[in-house]
Amino acid sequence: MLYRELCRTTDPSAMDIGRCLILLQSWALYRMPFLASIGHQSYIFPLVNRWSINPGIGRSYTVSIYCLMIENHAGEGFIWMPYSVPEIMTVIPSSVHVHSNLWCISASVIHFNVVEWYHDDRVLWQFGCIQYIPILPVQLGTIHGMSRRGTYGNDWGELHEEYITMWNNRLGRVS
């Protein structure tokens, strides 16, 4: 899951990163197109494939140059709602929007041993909502560092019962 993998990247002994980071790259390139040469690439579904099939970054700069580019384009160059562009909307199946009311919930996201908190108050602009000052993030404590290594036979449903209950009550948490 994305937040967990981002935390792993801060470990100096980490040898690789992966999993959901392609989603982070896709998120960044759709919202900051000035970082990539994307004019020649067609929109396909799933949208993340646009970057994994044909890499979107055609240039290689130093981190300081990328920071400067982001700073210079922070206002008008940042696209908060890229999926509302007609060319993109046509390739997204209508089934994706069926539960769009869940895009604005505060809830736990659970995958076996991994529990992450989805902070809707940090992404409201992406969905056309007013972005208020976010509240302090939910701290998950020891659950954040859990691993499946050496944990054969764990009943994750029992271990994460509190968060599963929160997920089951998610419709009451729509912003």
C-alpha positions in Angstrom: 0.0 0.0 0.0 1.2 3.4 -0.9 1.9 5.1 2.5 3.6 2.0 3.9 5.9 1.8 0.8 6.7 5.5 1.1 7.7 4.9 4.7 9.9 2.0 3.6 11.8 4.3 1.3 12.9 6.5 4.2 14.8 3.5 5.6 18.5 3.9 4.7 18.9 0.2 4.4 16.1 -0.3 1.9 17.4 -1.8 -1.3 14.3 -1.2 -3.5 10.9 0.4 -3.5 7.8 -0.7 -5.4 4.2 -1.8 -5.2 1.9 1.2 -5.3 4.6 3.7 -6.2 3.6 3.6 -9.9 0.2 5.0 -8.7 2.1 7.9 -7.0 4.0 8.5 -10.2 0.8 8.4 -12.2 -0.9 10.7 -9.8 2.0 13.2 -10.1 2.3 13.1 -13.9 -1.5 13.6 -14.5 -1.6 16.6 -12.1 1.8 18.1 -13.1 2.1 17.4 -16.8 5.0 19.9 -17.1 7.1 17.1 -15.5 6.6 14.8 -18.4 6.3 14.9 -22.2 2.8 13.4 -22.5 1.3 15.0 -25.6 2.1 12.0 -27.8 0.7 9.3 -25.5 -3.0 8.3 -25.8 -5.3 7.9 -22.8 -6.0 4.2 -22.0 -7.7 2.4 -19.1 -6.5 1.8 -16.4 -5.0 5.3 -16.6 -1.8 4.2 -14.7 -0.9 2.1 -17.8 -0.2 5.3 -19.7 3.0 5.5 -17.7 4.0 1.9 -17.3 3.6 1.1 -21.1 5.4 4.1 -22.4 7.3 6.0 -19.8 6.1 9.6 -19.4 9.3 11.2 -18.3 11.5 11.9 -21.3 14.0 14.0 -19.5 16.3 13.4 -16.6 16.9 16.3 -14.3 18.4 16.6 -10.8 16.1 16.8 -7.8 16.7 20.5 -7.4 15.6 21.2 -11.0 12.4 19.2 -10.4 11.7 21.1 -7.2 12.2 24.4 -9.1 9.8 23.2 -11.9 7.1 22.3 -9.3 7.6 25.6 -7.5 7.3 27.6 -10.7 4.1 25.8 -11.8 2.5 25.4 -8.3 -0.5 27.6 -9.1 -1.8 27.4 -12.6 0.3 24.4 -13.7 -1.2 22.0 -11.1 -4.3 20.2 -12.4 -6.4 19.2 -9.4 -9.1 17.3 -11.4 -7.4 15.7 -14.4 -10.1 13.0 -14.7 -12.7 15.7 -15.6 -10.9 16.3 -18.9 -13.2 15.0 -21.7 -10.4 13.0 -23.3 -9.8 11.1 -20.0 -13.5 10.8 -19.1 -14.2 8.9 -22.3 -11.8 6.0 -21.4 -13.0 5.6 -17.8 -15.7 3.0 -17.4 -18.9 4.3 -15.9 -18.7 1.5 -13.2 -15.8 3.5 -11.7 -18.2 6.3 -10.8 -20.9 4.1 -9.3 -19.6 4.5 -5.7 -18.0 8.0 -6.2 -19.6 9.1 -2.9 -17.0 6.9 -1.2 -14.2 9.1 -2.6 -14.9 11.6 0.2 -14.8 9.4 3.3 -12.5 9.1 6.3 -11.9 5.4 6.7 -9.3 2.7 7.2 -8.1 0.8 4.1 -7.3 -2.8 5.0 -5.4 -5.5 3.1 -4.5 -8.5 5.3 -1.8 -7.2 7.7 -1.8 -3.6 6.3 -4.1 -1.0 7.7 -3.8 2.5 6.4 -6.0 5.5 7.0 -7.5 7.3 4.0 -7.4 11.0 4.8 -10.2 12.5 2.6 -9.6 15.9 4.0 -6.2 16.0 2.2 -7.6 15.3 -1.3 -10.8 17.2 -1.5 -9.6 19.5 -4.3 -9.3 16.4 -6.5 -13.0 15.9 -6.3 -14.1 19.5 -6.8 -14.7 20.1 -3.1 -13.5 23.0 -0.9 -10.1 22.1 0.7 -10.1 23.1 4.4 -7.1 23.0 6.7 -6.7 19.2 7.4 -7.1 17.8 10.8 -4.2 15.9 12.4 -3.7 12.5 10.8 -4.9 9.4 12.4 -2.0 7.5 14.1 -2.3 3.8 13.8 0.6 3.0 16.1 2.0 -0.6 16.0 -0.3 -1.7 13.2 1.6 0.6 10.8 4.7 -1.6 11.1 3.0 -5.0 10.9 4.4 -7.5 8.4 3.2 -10.9 7.1 6.7 -12.3 7.5 6.6 -15.2 10.0 2.9 -14.7 10.8 1.4 -17.8 9.2 -2.0 -18.6 10.6 -2.9 -15.1 11.9 -6.5 -14.2 11.8 -6.3 -10.7 10.3 -10.0 -10.3 10.7 -9.7 -10.7 14.4 -6.5 -8.6 14.7 -8.0 -5.7 12.8 -11.6 -6.0 14.0 -11.7 -2.4 15.2 -10.7 -1.1 11.7 -13.0 -3.5 9.9 -15.9 -2.2 12.0 -14.9 1.4 11.0 -14.9 0.3 7.3 -18.3 -1.3 7.6 -19.6 2.0 9.0 -17.9 4.0 6.3 -21.1 5.4 4.7 -21.6 7.4 8.0 -18.2 9.0 7.5 -18.8 10.7 4.1 -17.5 14.3 4.1 
